[in-house]
Amino acid sequence: KEINELYYSIIKEFNKKAGVGAVLNTSFNMHGEPIVCSPSDAVRTFRNANLDLLVIGNFVVSR
């Protein structure tokens, strides 16, 4: 919480909604595509993937 309050609040809220107090970090890319390296890469991948939510800094993108 003291190191990254925003990340802490995301995990805390996820725990309230899903009952799981952890978030898995994995590579962010589609099969056969390079790993996301920029916000524009992230938005493109988000649009092409079966994702519900994308958080980039203070911005939240949802379907």
Phi and psi restraints in degrees (range 20) as a CNS / XPLOR table:
assign (resid 1 and name C) (resid 2 and name N)
       (resid 2 and name CA) (resid 2 and name C) 1.0 -70.7 20.0 2
assign (resid 2 and name N) (resid 2 and name CA)
       (resid 2 and name C) (resid 3 and name N) 1.0 -27.7 20.0 2
assign (resid 2 and name C) (resid 3 and name N)
       (resid 3 and name CA) (resid 3 and name C) 1.0 -81.8 20.0 2
assign (resid 3 and name N) (resid 3 and name CA)
       (resid 3 and name C) (resid 4 and name N) 1.0 -43.3 20.0 2
assign (resid 3 and name C) (resid 4 and name N)
       (resid 4 and name CA) (resid 4 and name C) 1.0 -147.0 20.0 2
assign (resid 4 and name N) (resid 4 and name CA)
       (resid 4 and name C) (resid 5 and name N) 1.0 91.2 20.0 2
assign (resid 4 and name C) (resid 5 and name N)
       (resid 5 and name CA) (resid 5 and name C) 1.0 -63.5 20.0 2
assign (resid 5 and name N) (resid 5 and name CA)
       (resid 5 and name C) (resid 6 and name N) 1.0 -38.3 20.0 2
assign (resid 5 and name C) (resid 6 and name N)
       (resid 6 and name CA) (resid 6 and name C) 1.0 -63.6 20.0 2
assign (resid 6 and name N) (resid 6 and name CA)
       (resid 6 and name C) (resid 7 and name N) 1.0 -47.8 20.0 2
assign (resid 6 and name C) (resid 7 and name N)
       (resid 7 and name CA) (resid 7 and name C) 1.0 -62.5 20.0 2
assign (resid 7 and name N) (resid 7 and name CA)
       (resid 7 and name C) (resid 8 and name N) 1.0 -41.1 20.0 2
assign (resid 7 and name C) (resid 8 and name N)
       (resid 8 and name CA) (resid 8 and name C) 1.0 -59.2 20.0 2
assign (resid 8 and name N) (resid 8 and name CA)
       (resid 8 and name C) (resid 9 and name N) 1.0 -44.7 20.0 2
assign (resid 8 and name C) (resid 9 and name N)
       (resid 9 and name CA) (resid 9 and name C) 1.0 -67.6 20.0 2
assign (resid 9 and name N) (resid 9 and name CA)
       (resid 9 and name C) (resid 10 and name N) 1.0 -33.4 20.0 2
assign (resid 9 and name C) (resid 10 and name N)
       (resid 10 and name CA) (resid 10 and name C) 1.0 -63.7 20.0 2
assign (resid 10 and name N) (resid 10 and name CA)
       (resid 10 and name C) (resid 11 and name N) 1.0 -47.7 20.0 2
assign (resid 10 and name C) (resid 11 and name N)
       (resid 11 and name CA) (resid 11 and name C) 1.0 -64.4 20.0 2
assign (resid 11 and name N) (resid 11 and name CA)
       (resid 11 and name C) (resid 12 and name N) 1.0 -40.8 20.0 2
assign (resid 11 and name C) (resid 12 and name N)
       (resid 12 and name CA) (resid 12 and name C) 1.0 -62.5 20.0 2
assign (resid 12 and name N) (resid 12 and name CA)
       (resid 12 and name C) (resid 13 and name N) 1.0 -44.3 20.0 2
assign (resid 12 and name C) (resid 13 and name N)
       (resid 13 and name CA) (resid 13 and name C) 1.0 -67.6 20.0 2
assign (resid 13 and name N) (resid 13 and name CA)
       (resid 13 and name C) (resid 14 and name N) 1.0 -38.8 20.0 2
assign (resid 13 and name C) (resid 14 and name N)
       (resid 14 and name CA) (resid 14 and name C) 1.0 -60.8 20.0 2
assign (resid 14 and name N) (resid 14 and name CA)
       (resid 14 and name C) (resid 15 and name N) 1.0 -40.6 20.0 2
assign (resid 14 and name C) (resid 15 and name N)
       (resid 15 and name CA) (resid 15 and name C) 1.0 -62.0 20.0 2
assign (resid 15 and name N) (resid 15 and name CA)
       (resid 15 and name C) (resid 16 and name N) 1.0 -41.4 20.0 2
assign (resid 15 and name C) (resid 16 and name N)
       (resid 16 and name CA) (resid 16 and name C) 1.0 -61.4 20.0 2
assign (resid 16 and name N) (resid 16 and name CA)
       (resid 16 and name C) (resid 17 and name N) 1.0 -43.2 20.0 2
assign (resid 16 and name C) (resid 17 and name N)
       (resid 17 and name CA) (resid 17 and name C) 1.0 -82.0 20.0 2
assign (resid 17 and name N) (resid 17 and name CA)
       (resid 17 and name C) (resid 18 and name N) 1.0 -36.9 20.0 2
assign (resid 17 and name C) (resid 18 and name N)
       (resid 18 and name CA) (resid 18 and name C) 1.0 -106.5 20.0 2
assign (resid 18 and name N) (resid 18 and name CA)
       (resid 18 and name C) (resid 19 and name N) 1.0 -15.2 20.0 2
assign (resid 18 and name C) (resid 19 and name N)
       (resid 19 and name CA) (resid 19 and name C) 1.0 76.3 20.0 2
assign (resid 19 and name N) (resid 19 and name CA)
       (resid 19 and name C) (resid 20 and name N) 1.0 16.4 20.0 2
assign (resid 19 and name C) (resid 20 and name N)
       (resid 20 and name CA) (resid 20 and name C) 1.0 -125.6 20.0 2
assign (resid 20 and name N) (resid 20 and name CA)
       (resid 20 and name C) (resid 21 and name N) 1.0 121.6 20.0 2
assign (resid 20 and name C) (resid 21 and name N)
       (resid 21 and name CA) (resid 21 and name C) 1.0 -95.3 20.0 2
assign (resid 21 and name N) (resid 21 and name CA)
       (resid 21 and name C) (resid 22 and name N) 1.0 40.1 20.0 2
assign (resid 21 and name C) (resid 22 and name N)
       (resid 22 and name CA) (resid 22 and name C) 1.0 -148.9 20.0 2
assign (resid 22 and name N) (resid 22 and name CA)
       (resid 22 and name C) (resid 23 and name N) 1.0 154.4 20.0 2
assign (resid 22 and name C) (resid 23 and name N)
       (resid 23 and name CA) (resid 23 and name C) 1.0 -126.6 20.0 2
assign (resid 23 and name N) (resid 23 and name CA)
       (resid 23 and name C) (resid 24 and name N) 1.0 133.0 20.0 2
assign (resid 23 and name C) (resid 24 and name N)
       (resid 24 and name CA) (resid 24 and name C) 1.0 -89.9 20.0 2
assign (resid 24 and name N) (resid 24 and name CA)
       (resid 24 and name C) (resid 25 and name N) 1.0 130.7 20.0 2
assign (resid 24 and name C) (resid 25 and name N)
       (resid 25 and name CA) (resid 25 and name C) 1.0 -103.2 20.0 2
assign (resid 25 and name N) (resid 25 and name CA)
       (resid 25 and name C) (resid 26 and name N) 1.0 123.7 20.0 2
assign (resid 25 and name C) (resid 26 and name N)
       (resid 26 and name CA) (resid 26 and name C) 1.0 -138.2 20.0 2
assign (resid 26 and name N) (resid 26 and name CA)
       (resid 26 and name C) (resid 27 and name N) 1.0 174.3 20.0 2
assign (resid 26 and name C) (resid 27 and name N)
       (resid 27 and name CA) (resid 27 and name C) 1.0 -63.7 20.0 2
assign (resid 27 and name N) (resid 27 and name CA)
       (resid 27 and name C) (resid 28 and name N) 1.0 146.3 20.0 2
assign (resid 27 and name C) (resid 28 and name N)
       (resid 28 and name CA) (resid 28 and name C) 1.0 -110.1 20.0 2
assign (resid 28 and name N) (resid 28 and name CA)
       (resid 28 and name C) (resid 29 and name N) 1.0 90.6 20.0 2
assign (resid 28 and name C) (resid 29 and name N)
       (resid 29 and name CA) (resid 29 and name C) 1.0 -165.1 20.0 2
assign (resid 29 and name N) (resid 29 and name CA)
       (resid 29 and name C) (resid 30 and name N) 1.0 158.2 20.0 2
assign (resid 29 and name C) (resid 30 and name N)
       (resid 30 and name CA) (resid 30 and name C) 1.0 -85.2 20.0 2
assign (resid 30 and name N) (resid 30 and name CA)
       (resid 30 and name C) (resid 31 and name N) 1.0 157.6 20.0 2
assign (resid 30 and name C) (resid 31 and name N)
       (resid 31 and name CA) (resid 31 and name C) 1.0 -54.7 20.0 2
assign (resid 31 and name N) (resid 31 and name CA)
       (resid 31 and name C) (resid 32 and name N) 1.0 127.9 20.0 2
assign (resid 31 and name C) (resid 32 and name N)
       (resid 32 and name CA) (resid 32 and name C) 1.0 82.6 20.0 2
assign (resid 32 and name N) (resid 32 and name CA)
       (resid 32 and name C) (resid 33 and name N) 1.0 -0.9 20.0 2
assign (resid 32 and name C) (resid 33 and name N)
       (resid 33 and name CA) (resid 33 and name C) 1.0 -107.2 20.0 2
assign (resid 33 and name N) (resid 33 and name CA)
       (resid 33 and name C) (resid 34 and name N) 1.0 153.6 20.0 2
assign (resid 33 and name C) (resid 34 and name N)
       (resid 34 and name CA) (resid 34 and name C) 1.0 -68.0 20.0 2
assign (resid 34 and name N) (resid 34 and name CA)
       (resid 34 and name C) (resid 35 and name N) 1.0 158.8 20.0 2
assign (resid 34 and name C) (resid 35 and name N)
       (resid 35 and name CA) (resid 35 and name C) 1.0 -64.1 20.0 2
assign (resid 35 and name N) (resid 35 and name CA)
       (resid 35 and name C) (resid 36 and name N) 1.0 141.1 20.0 2
assign (resid 35 and name C) (resid 36 and name N)
       (resid 36 and name CA) (resid 36 and name C) 1.0 -59.6 20.0 2
assign (resid 36 and name N) (resid 36 and name CA)
       (resid 36 and name C) (resid 37 and name N) 1.0 131.0 20.0 2
assign (resid 36 and name C) (resid 37 and name N)
       (resid 37 and name CA) (resid 37 and name C) 1.0 -124.4 20.0 2
assign (resid 37 and name N) (resid 37 and name CA)
       (resid 37 and name C) (resid 38 and name N) 1.0 -4.2 20.0 2
assign (resid 37 and name C) (resid 38 and name N)
       (resid 38 and name CA) (resid 38 and name C) 1.0 -150.1 20.0 2
assign (resid 38 and name N) (resid 38 and name CA)
       (resid 38 and name C) (resid 39 and name N) 1.0 164.0 20.0 2
assign (resid 38 and name C) (resid 39 and name N)
       (resid 39 and name CA) (resid 39 and name C) 1.0 -58.1 20.0 2
assign (resid 39 and name N) (resid 39 and name CA)
       (resid 39 and name C) (resid 40 and name N) 1.0 -38.5 20.0 2
assign (resid 39 and name C) (resid 40 and name N)
       (resid 40 and name CA) (resid 40 and name C) 1.0 -67.0 20.0 2
assign (resid 40 and name N) (resid 40 and name CA)
       (resid 40 and name C) (resid 41 and name N) 1.0 -37.2 20.0 2
assign (resid 40 and name C) (resid 41 and name N)
       (resid 41 and name CA) (resid 41 and name C) 1.0 -60.0 20.0 2
assign (resid 41 and name N) (resid 41 and name CA)
       (resid 41 and name C) (resid 42 and name N) 1.0 -42.9 20.0 2
assign (resid 41 and name C) (resid 42 and name N)
       (resid 42 and name CA) (resid 42 and name C) 1.0 -63.1 20.0 2
assign (resid 42 and name N) (resid 42 and name CA)
       (resid 42 and name C) (resid 43 and name N) 1.0 -44.3 20.0 2
assign (resid 42 and name C) (resid 43 and name N)
       (resid 43 and name CA) (resid 43 and name C) 1.0 -65.9 20.0 2
assign (resid 43 and name N) (resid 43 and name CA)
       (resid 43 and name C) (resid 44 and name N) 1.0 -42.6 20.0 2
assign (resid 43 and name C) (resid 44 and name N)
       (resid 44 and name CA) (resid 44 and name C) 1.0 -60.6 20.0 2
assign (resid 44 and name N) (resid 44 and name CA)
       (resid 44 and name C) (resid 45 and name N) 1.0 -46.2 20.0 2
assign (resid 44 and name C) (resid 45 and name N)
       (resid 45 and name CA) (resid 45 and name C) 1.0 -65.2 20.0 2
assign (resid 45 and name N) (resid 45 and name CA)
       (resid 45 and name C) (resid 46 and name N) 1.0 -41.9 20.0 2
assign (resid 45 and name C) (resid 46 and name N)
       (resid 46 and name CA) (resid 46 and name C) 1.0 -56.7 20.0 2
assign (resid 46 and name N) (resid 46 and name CA)
       (resid 46 and name C) (resid 47 and name N) 1.0 -44.1 20.0 2
assign (resid 46 and name C) (resid 47 and name N)
       (resid 47 and name CA) (resid 47 and name C) 1.0 -66.3 20.0 2
assign (resid 47 and name N) (resid 47 and name CA)
       (resid 47 and name C) (resid 48 and name N) 1.0 -31.1 20.0 2
assign (resid 47 and name C) (resid 48 and name N)
       (resid 48 and name CA) (resid 48 and name C) 1.0 -94.0 20.0 2
assign (resid 48 and name N) (resid 48 and name CA)
       (resid 48 and name C) (resid 49 and name N) 1.0 -9.3 20.0 2
assign (resid 48 and name C) (resid 49 and name N)
       (resid 49 and name CA) (resid 49 and name C) 1.0 -104.6 20.0 2
assign (resid 49 and name N) (resid 49 and name CA)
       (resid 49 and name C) (resid 50 and name N) 1.0 168.1 20.0 2
assign (resid 49 and name C) (resid 50 and name N)
       (resid 50 and name CA) (resid 50 and name C) 1.0 -91.4 20.0 2
assign (resid 50 and name N) (resid 50 and name CA)
       (resid 50 and name C) (resid 51 and name N) 1.0 64.1 20.0 2
assign (resid 50 and name C) (resid 51 and name N)
       (resid 51 and name CA) (resid 51 and name C) 1.0 -111.4 20.0 2
assign (resid 51 and name N) (resid 51 and name CA)
       (resid 51 and name C) (resid 52 and name N) 1.0 148.1 20.0 2
assign (resid 51 and name C) (resid 52 and name N)
       (resid 52 and name CA) (resid 52 and name C) 1.0 -94.6 20.0 2
assign (resid 52 and name N) (resid 52 and name CA)
       (resid 52 and name C) (resid 53 and name N) 1.0 -29.6 20.0 2
assign (resid 52 and name C) (resid 53 and name N)
       (resid 53 and name CA) (resid 53 and name C) 1.0 -148.2 20.0 2
assign (resid 53 and name N) (resid 53 and name CA)
       (resid 53 and name C) (resid 54 and name N) 1.0 142.8 20.0 2
assign (resid 53 and name C) (resid 54 and name N)
       (resid 54 and name CA) (resid 54 and name C) 1.0 -131.8 20.0 2
assign (resid 54 and name N) (resid 54 and name CA)
       (resid 54 and name C) (resid 55 and name N) 1.0 127.7 20.0 2
assign (resid 54 and name C) (resid 55 and name N)
       (resid 55 and name CA) (resid 55 and name C) 1.0 -117.5 20.0 2
assign (resid 55 and name N) (resid 55 and name CA)
       (resid 55 and name C) (resid 56 and name N) 1.0 123.1 20.0 2
assign (resid 55 and name C) (resid 56 and name N)
       (resid 56 and name CA) (resid 56 and name C) 1.0 -127.1 20.0 2
assign (resid 56 and name N) (resid 56 and name CA)
       (resid 56 and name C) (resid 57 and name N) 1.0 106.4 20.0 2
assign (resid 56 and name C) (resid 57 and name N)
       (resid 57 and name CA) (resid 57 and name C) 1.0 60.2 20.0 2
assign (resid 57 and name N) (resid 57 and name CA)
       (resid 57 and name C) (resid 58 and name N) 1.0 -121.8 20.0 2
assign (resid 57 and name C) (resid 58 and name N)
       (resid 58 and name CA) (resid 58 and name C) 1.0 -93.6 20.0 2
assign (resid 58 and name N) (resid 58 and name CA)
       (resid 58 and name C) (resid 59 and name N) 1.0 7.1 20.0 2
assign (resid 58 and name C) (resid 59 and name N)
       (resid 59 and name CA) (resid 59 and name C) 1.0 -104.3 20.0 2
assign (resid 59 and name N) (resid 59 and name CA)
       (resid 59 and name C) (resid 60 and name N) 1.0 138.3 20.0 2
assign (resid 59 and name C) (resid 60 and name N)
       (resid 60 and name CA) (resid 60 and name C) 1.0 -123.0 20.0 2
assign (resid 60 and name N) (resid 60 and name CA)
       (resid 60 and name C) (resid 61 and name N) 1.0 126.9 20.0 2
assign (resid 60 and name C) (resid 61 and name N)
       (resid 61 and name CA) (resid 61 and name C) 1.0 -114.3 20.0 2
assign (resid 61 and name N) (resid 61 and name CA)
       (resid 61 and name C) (resid 62 and name N) 1.0 129.3 20.0 2
assign (resid 61 and name C) (resid 62 and name N)
       (resid 62 and name CA) (resid 62 and name C) 1.0 -130.5 20.0 2
assign (resid 62 and name N) (resid 62 and name CA)
       (resid 62 and name C) (resid 63 and name N) 1.0 163.1 20.0 2
